[in-house]
Amino acid sequence: IVYHTFQLLAFTGMAVMVMRLKLFWTPHLCLYSSLLVSPRIFGELRARPNIHAAALILLLASMAWQGKANIDKQRGIIGEFSNVQQEELIEWINNHTPPDAVFAGAMPTMATVKLCTLRPIVNHPHYEDAGLRGRTKLVYSMYSRKPLAQVKENLRSLGVQYAVLEDSWCVKRTKPGCSMPEIWDLEDQENQGKPPACTELKKNPQPYFKPVFRNNVYTVLKLL
């Protein structure tokens, strides 16, 4: 019991610091909750059946109240997922690149590339790691205002062979100051006012990159 208590406290701390680590905390909390019916732990309480039953019912009711609302919300979602442009990208990668080709791009897209093509990637969404954040920053220089030669050098230093450029990441602006080039302006003040690298990569990537695939969302650039 002492071990599980400290283990649960450790998992609780992990879940507070990193939300996705709730995957360790939740099952252990359920395991720990089973102690509520243990005659060794709550022997005196079980000696009073009415009080023990009322406590269990109250606990289950409090859990079910929000739990049922969450289940109803999820069951109420009707529709289907379709991403034709991404499917085209995945098909092209599978059919036109070698199995050991190394890719870089937006973190969510790279997760899909790894899952569906098994190609090596240099960045992915598990960005709690400091080294991974550093690699992702180098990859996202595609959306900065740095010279294309510097962008290529950043990618080359990671061993990248193909870079996936997304139009929405280049031009999307939810509000003033929140586009990727504008965010980069805070970090890279030296290049403020210059055209975004992602725009140059779409218009004239030579002699640093060669476009090898394009649809209305994704552009795959091969490093030269």
Protein Blocks (a to p, Z undefined) as FASTA:
>chain_A
ZZmmmmmmmmmmmmmmmmklmmmmmmmmmmmmmmmmpmklmmmmmmmmmlmmmmmmmmmm
mmmmmmmmmmmmmmmpgcddddfklmmmmmmmmmmccfkbccdddfklmmmmmmmnopac
fbdfklmbmklmmmmmmmmmmmmcbdfklmmmmmmmnopabdcddfklmmgcfbghiafk
lmmmmmmmmlgoiacfklmmmmmmcfkbccfbdcfkbccdddZZ
